[in-house]
Amino acid sequence: MAETPEGPPEQRLPVPRPPVEPAPVERFTSPPQARTFELTPERAAQVVRQSSNARWVGFLIVVIVALFIAAYWFYELGPLGISEPRLDAETNAQQVTAVERGYNLFEANCARCHGTQGEGGVGPALNRQDKLFAHLNENYLRQVLNAGGRYVCGNPNSLMPVWSNTANPPGPLNYIQIDALIAFIRAPNNQTYTVRDPALNEPVHDPVTGQVETFKGWLDPNYKPAAGATPYPDCWTTEFASGSASPSGSPSASGSASPSGSASASASAGAGGGESVSIVAQGIAFTTTDVTAPADAAFVIAFDNEDAGTPHNIEIKDSGGTSLFKGEIFPGVATKNYDVPALKAGTYSFVCDVHPNMTGTLTAK
């Protein structure tokens, strides 16, 4: 109810509605042609063709997915030895990269004391198989690089500095460089690596030949120490001490180390009972690179090591690389006489086991 000032109250609700007529039935009913569903022969054939094409497309998709899975399986896992597994290939590629980077690190930081080929000098030799076989393992090398030379022989005044930047005091190399350096020292000698520019990582070419410079590792995967070989001494300063065992299965040569030119050396030469051949080592090289010895007769090599504190020896090999004689390693300055068994007529090479770059030619005739 509502009141108005002009008149009496007026009834407002409910609002009256006009009458409505119901809609005809035809308004909600489709025409007959719309309710009739029939396929013509042409339309039926078209539906069949479309269904067949859809099935073929689905089949081809399944085949393509199956082939992709099979190919990826071979690529990823390399079953049955048909291909190299992807992870193994990537691991090998990273190992090669580490060795090539380690080569540059060794040349820049280590070669001065250990030699460009690991032959030793101020520091111990690193390329000897009896050391690489077990002594110079990854854990040992890592500890030496972290602690310095004092870890090797317990000498606080060792010339070998700390190299790891995590040590105290810190060294110049981070853990990635340490890993690369160890990878280089432990690299096998049956694989060829590329020398790369340290800054650009591009292959280095020889300025004369234009060929890419390469190098090989030191570790011989097939090396086996002789039965009953003594362990390699931990302290390298005494490894070549007089009277000590020869390194890891190397056969001892006759005679003992003595000062160059001493009477014992002359007496030993005479006791050999054969012709004497003189060879001199000086400046990490054989100054006598071509020598002649009698064929089919034992002879004596008078080996004069003039490199103070640097170990050398002589090993004789045939043209196929087979070792025919290996002399005892000893430090200079000293002379040792090696009794060499008879050799057939021919040309042989001789090399220093500690410094493989020291080579020469021996002719038996």
C-alpha positions as CSV (number, residue, x, y, z in Angstrom):
1,M,0.0,0.0,0.0
2,A,1.1,3.5,-0.7
3,E,-0.3,6.8,0.2
4,T,-0.4,9.9,-2.1
5,P,-1.0,13.4,-1.0
6,E,-3.6,13.9,-3.7
7,G,-6.0,11.1,-2.9
8,P,-6.8,7.9,-1.1
9,P,-4.4,4.8,-1.1
10,E,-4.1,2.8,-4.3
11,Q,-3.6,-0.9,-4.8
12,R,-0.3,-1.4,-6.7
13,L,0.5,-5.2,-6.5
14,P,0.1,-7.7,-7.9
15,V,0.4,-6.2,-11.3
16,P,-2.3,-7.5,-13.6
17,R,-1.1,-9.3,-16.8
18,P,-2.9,-9.5,-20.0
19,P,-4.0,-12.9,-21.2
20,V,-1.6,-14.8,-23.5
21,E,-2.5,-17.3,-26.1
22,P,-0.3,-20.5,-26.3
23,A,2.1,-20.8,-29.2
24,P,1.2,-23.2,-32.0
25,V,2.8,-26.6,-32.1
26,E,4.2,-26.0,-35.5
27,R,6.6,-23.4,-34.1
28,F,8.6,-26.1,-32.2
29,T,8.5,-28.8,-34.8
30,S,11.2,-29.2,-37.6
31,P,10.1,-29.8,-41.1
32,P,10.0,-33.4,-42.3
33,Q,13.0,-33.0,-44.6
34,A,15.1,-32.0,-41.5
35,R,14.1,-35.2,-39.6
36,T,15.0,-37.5,-42.5
37,F,18.7,-38.7,-42.6
38,E,19.7,-40.7,-45.6
39,L,23.2,-41.1,-47.2
40,T,23.5,-41.1,-50.9
41,P,25.9,-43.7,-52.4
42,E,28.4,-41.0,-53.2
43,R,28.4,-39.7,-49.7
44,A,28.7,-43.1,-48.2
45,A,31.7,-43.9,-50.4
46,Q,33.3,-40.6,-49.3
47,V,32.8,-41.4,-45.6
48,V,34.5,-44.8,-46.1
49,R,37.4,-43.2,-47.9
50,Q,37.9,-40.6,-45.2
51,S,37.8,-43.3,-42.5
52,S,40.4,-45.4,-44.3
53,N,42.7,-42.4,-44.8
54,A,42.4,-41.6,-41.1
55,R,43.4,-45.1,-40.2
56,W,46.5,-45.0,-42.5
57,V,47.5,-41.6,-41.0
58,G,47.3,-43.1,-37.5
59,F,49.3,-46.1,-38.5
60,L,52.0,-44.0,-40.0
61,I,52.2,-41.9,-36.9
62,V,52.6,-45.0,-34.8
63,V,55.4,-46.3,-37.1
64,I,57.2,-43.0,-37.0
65,V,57.0,-42.8,-33.2
66,A,58.3,-46.4,-32.9
67,L,61.2,-45.8,-35.2
68,F,62.1,-42.6,-33.3
69,I,62.1,-44.5,-30.0
70,A,64.3,-47.2,-31.5
71,A,66.7,-44.7,-33.0
72,Y,66.9,-42.8,-29.7
73,W,67.5,-46.0,-27.8
74,F,70.5,-46.9,-30.0
75,Y,71.8,-43.3,-29.8
76,E,71.4,-43.1,-26.1
77,L,72.4,-46.6,-24.9
78,G,74.3,-48.1,-27.9
79,P,73.1,-51.7,-27.3
80,L,75.0,-54.8,-28.5
81,G,78.1,-52.7,-29.2
82,I,76.6,-51.3,-32.4
83,S,77.3,-47.7,-31.5
84,E,78.9,-45.8,-28.6
85,P,76.5,-44.7,-25.9
86,R,75.9,-41.0,-25.9
87,L,77.0,-40.5,-22.3
88,D,80.2,-42.5,-22.9
89,A,81.0,-40.5,-26.0
90,E,80.5,-37.3,-24.1
91,T,82.6,-38.5,-21.2
92,N,85.4,-39.4,-23.6
93,A,85.2,-36.0,-25.3
94,Q,85.4,-34.2,-22.0
95,Q,88.4,-36.4,-21.0
96,V,90.2,-35.4,-24.2
97,T,89.4,-31.7,-23.6
98,A,90.8,-32.1,-20.0
99,V,94.0,-33.7,-21.2
100,E,94.6,-31.0,-23.9
101,R,94.0,-28.3,-21.3
102,G,96.2,-30.1,-18.8
103,Y,99.0,-30.2,-21.4
104,N,99.1,-26.4,-21.5
105,L,99.0,-26.2,-17.7
106,F,101.9,-28.6,-17.4
107,E,104.0,-26.7,-20.0
108,A,103.3,-23.4,-18.2
109,N,103.8,-24.5,-14.6
110,C,105.5,-27.9,-14.3
111,A,107.8,-28.5,-17.2
112,R,110.5,-26.3,-15.7
113,C,111.2,-28.8,-12.9
114,H,109.8,-32.0,-14.2
115,G,110.9,-31.7,-17.9
116,T,108.7,-31.1,-21.0
117,Q,108.2,-34.8,-21.4
118,G,108.0,-35.5,-17.6
119,E,111.6,-36.8,-17.7
120,G,112.5,-35.1,-14.5
121,G,115.3,-32.7,-13.7
122,V,115.0,-30.4,-10.6
123,G,111.9,-32.5,-9.7
124,P,111.3,-36.2,-10.1
125,A,110.4,-38.0,-13.3
126,L,106.7,-38.4,-13.9
127,N,106.7,-40.4,-17.2
128,R,108.0,-43.7,-15.8
129,Q,105.7,-46.6,-16.2
130,D,106.6,-48.1,-12.8
131,K,105.5,-44.9,-11.2
132,L,102.4,-44.3,-13.3
133,F,101.2,-47.9,-12.8
134,A,100.1,-47.4,-9.2
135,H,102.2,-44.8,-7.4
136,L,101.1,-41.7,-9.3
137,N,97.4,-42.4,-9.0
138,E,94.8,-39.7,-9.1
139,N,94.3,-39.4,-5.3
140,Y,98.0,-39.2,-4.7
141,L,98.6,-36.5,-7.3
142,R,95.6,-34.5,-6.0
143,Q,97.1,-34.6,-2.5
144,V,100.5,-33.5,-3.7
145,L,99.0,-30.6,-5.7
146,N,97.0,-29.6,-2.6
147,A,99.8,-29.9,0.0
148,G,102.9,-29.3,-2.1
149,G,106.2,-31.2,-2.0
150,R,106.1,-31.7,1.8
151,Y,103.4,-34.3,1.2
152,V,105.9,-36.4,-0.8
153,C,108.8,-36.6,1.5
154,G,107.7,-34.6,4.6
155,N,110.2,-31.9,3.8
156,P,108.8,-28.5,4.8
157,N,111.5,-26.8,2.6
158,S,110.6,-28.7,-0.5
159,L,110.8,-26.7,-3.8
160,M,107.4,-28.1,-4.8
161,P,104.9,-25.4,-4.0
162,V,101.2,-25.6,-3.3
163,W,99.1,-25.4,-6.5
164,S,95.5,-25.7,-5.3
165,N,93.7,-22.4,-4.6
166,T,91.8,-24.2,-1.8
167,A,95.0,-24.9,0.2
168,N,96.5,-22.7,2.9
169,P,98.2,-20.7,1.6
170,P,96.3,-20.8,-1.7
171,G,97.9,-21.7,-4.9
172,P,97.2,-20.5,-8.5
173,L,95.1,-23.4,-9.8
174,N,91.4,-24.0,-9.3
175,Y,89.8,-27.4,-9.0
176,I,89.0,-27.7,-12.7
177,Q,92.7,-26.9,-13.6
178,I,93.8,-29.5,-11.0
179,D,91.6,-32.1,-12.6
180,A,92.9,-31.2,-16.1
181,L,96.6,-31.5,-14.9
182,I,96.0,-34.9,-13.4
183,A,94.2,-36.0,-16.5
184,F,97.2,-35.0,-18.6
185,I,99.7,-36.8,-16.3
186,R,97.6,-40.0,-16.4
187,A,96.8,-39.8,-20.2
188,P,97.4,-43.1,-22.1
189,N,100.2,-43.3,-24.7
190,N,97.9,-45.1,-27.2
191,Q,95.9,-41.9,-28.0
192,T,96.9,-38.8,-29.9
193,Y,95.9,-35.4,-28.6
194,T,95.9,-31.9,-30.2
195,V,98.0,-29.1,-29.0
196,R,95.7,-26.1,-28.6
197,D,96.3,-22.4,-28.0
198,P,95.6,-21.7,-24.3
199,A,93.8,-18.5,-25.1
200,L,91.8,-19.4,-28.2
201,N,91.5,-23.1,-27.8
202,E,92.4,-23.5,-31.5
203,P,94.8,-26.1,-32.8
204,V,98.4,-25.0,-33.0
205,H,100.2,-25.4,-36.3
206,D,103.8,-26.1,-36.8
207,P,105.4,-22.9,-38.3
208,V,107.6,-25.0,-40.6
209,T,105.4,-27.8,-41.8
210,G,102.0,-26.2,-41.3
211,Q,100.8,-29.5,-39.7
212,V,98.7,-29.5,-36.5
213,E,100.9,-30.2,-33.5
214,T,100.0,-33.3,-31.5
215,F,101.2,-35.2,-28.5
216,K,100.7,-38.5,-26.7
217,G,100.2,-39.4,-23.1
218,W,102.7,-41.2,-20.9
219,L,100.7,-44.1,-19.4
220,D,101.1,-47.5,-21.0
221,P,97.8,-49.3,-20.5
222,N,99.5,-52.6,-21.2
223,Y,102.3,-52.2,-18.7
224,K,102.7,-54.9,-16.0
225,P,105.3,-54.8,-13.3
226,A,107.6,-57.8,-13.1
227,A,106.6,-60.5,-10.6
228,G,108.0,-59.7,-7.2
229,A,108.8,-56.1,-8.1
230,T,109.4,-53.9,-5.1
231,P,106.9,-51.0,-4.5
232,Y,108.1,-47.7,-5.8
233,P,109.5,-45.6,-2.9
234,D,107.4,-42.7,-1.7
235,C,110.3,-40.3,-1.3
236,W,111.8,-39.6,-4.7
237,T,115.0,-38.1,-3.2
238,T,116.1,-41.6,-2.2
239,E,114.7,-43.6,-5.1
240,F,118.1,-43.8,-6.9
241,A,120.2,-44.1,-3.8
242,S,123.3,-46.4,-4.2
243,G,122.5,-50.0,-3.4
244,S,118.7,-49.6,-3.7
245,A,116.6,-51.9,-5.8
246,S,116.2,-51.0,-9.5
247,P,112.8,-49.5,-10.3
248,S,109.8,-51.7,-10.4
249,G,111.0,-54.8,-12.1
250,S,113.8,-53.3,-14.2
251,P,116.6,-55.7,-14.5
252,S,119.7,-54.6,-12.6
253,A,122.8,-53.9,-14.8
254,S,126.1,-55.2,-13.7
255,G,128.5,-52.9,-11.8
256,S,127.7,-50.2,-9.3
257,A,127.5,-46.4,-9.5
258,S,130.8,-44.6,-8.8
259,P,132.2,-41.2,-9.4
260,S,133.1,-40.4,-13.0
261,G,136.6,-41.6,-13.9
262,S,137.1,-43.5,-10.6
263,A,139.3,-46.6,-10.4
264,S,136.3,-48.9,-9.8
265,A,134.8,-47.9,-13.1
266,S,138.0,-48.9,-14.9
267,A,138.2,-52.2,-13.1
268,S,134.6,-53.0,-13.9
269,A,135.3,-52.4,-17.6
270,G,138.1,-54.8,-17.5
271,A,136.1,-57.4,-15.7
272,G,133.4,-57.4,-18.3
273,G,135.6,-59.5,-20.6
274,G,134.5,-57.7,-23.8
275,E,135.0,-54.7,-26.0
276,S,134.1,-51.4,-24.3
277,V,131.7,-48.8,-25.8
278,S,131.6,-45.3,-24.3
279,I,128.3,-43.3,-24.1
280,V,128.0,-39.9,-22.4
281,A,124.8,-38.2,-21.1
282,Q,124.9,-34.5,-20.6
283,G,122.3,-31.8,-20.6
284,I,119.4,-34.3,-20.7
285,A,120.8,-35.7,-24.0
286,F,123.2,-38.4,-25.2
287,T,126.3,-36.6,-26.5
288,T,127.2,-39.9,-28.2
289,T,124.3,-40.7,-30.4
290,D,126.0,-43.2,-32.8
291,V,128.1,-46.0,-31.5
292,T,129.5,-49.3,-32.9
293,A,129.7,-52.6,-31.0
294,P,130.9,-56.1,-32.0
295,A,128.3,-58.4,-33.4
296,D,127.7,-61.9,-31.9
297,A,129.9,-61.1,-28.9
298,A,129.2,-59.6,-25.4
299,F,130.5,-56.1,-24.8
300,V,130.6,-53.4,-22.1
301,I,128.9,-50.0,-22.3
302,A,130.8,-47.5,-20.1
303,F,128.0,-45.1,-19.4
304,D,129.0,-41.7,-18.1
305,N,126.1,-39.7,-16.6
306,E,127.3,-36.0,-16.3
307,D,124.0,-34.6,-15.2
308,A,124.3,-33.9,-11.5
309,G,121.4,-35.3,-9.5
310,T,119.5,-36.4,-12.7
311,P,118.9,-40.1,-13.2
312,H,119.7,-41.8,-16.5
313,N,120.1,-45.3,-17.9
314,I,120.5,-47.1,-21.2
315,E,118.0,-49.5,-22.8
316,I,118.7,-51.2,-26.1
317,K,115.8,-52.0,-28.4
318,D,115.5,-53.7,-31.8
319,S,113.7,-52.3,-34.8
320,G,110.4,-53.6,-33.6
321,G,110.7,-51.9,-30.2
322,T,111.5,-55.1,-28.2
323,S,113.8,-54.5,-25.3
324,L,117.0,-56.5,-25.5
325,F,118.9,-54.9,-22.6
326,K,117.9,-52.5,-19.9
327,G,120.6,-50.9,-17.6
328,E,120.1,-49.8,-14.1
329,I,119.0,-46.2,-13.5
330,F,121.4,-44.0,-11.5
331,P,121.8,-40.3,-10.8
332,G,124.8,-38.3,-11.9
333,V,127.6,-37.4,-11.7
334,A,128.7,-41.0,-11.9
335,T,129.8,-43.8,-14.3
336,K,128.3,-47.3,-14.6
337,N,129.5,-50.2,-16.7
338,Y,126.8,-52.3,-18.3
339,D,127.6,-55.9,-19.4
340,V,125.5,-56.3,-22.6
341,P,124.9,-59.8,-24.0
342,A,125.8,-60.6,-27.6
343,L,123.7,-58.9,-30.3
344,K,123.3,-60.1,-33.9
345,A,124.6,-57.9,-36.6
346,G,122.3,-55.0,-37.3
347,T,121.1,-51.6,-36.2
348,Y,119.6,-51.0,-32.8
349,S,118.3,-48.0,-30.9
350,F,119.2,-47.1,-27.3
351,V,117.1,-44.8,-25.1
352,C,117.0,-43.5,-21.6
353,D,113.9,-44.9,-19.7
354,V,113.7,-41.8,-17.5
355,H,114.0,-39.3,-20.5
356,P,112.5,-40.9,-23.6
357,N,113.6,-38.0,-25.7
358,M,117.2,-39.2,-25.2
359,T,117.9,-41.6,-28.0
360,G,120.8,-42.9,-30.1
361,T,121.8,-45.6,-32.6
362,L,123.9,-48.7,-31.9
363,T,125.3,-50.7,-34.8
364,A,126.5,-54.2,-34.2
365,K,128.9,-55.4,-36.9
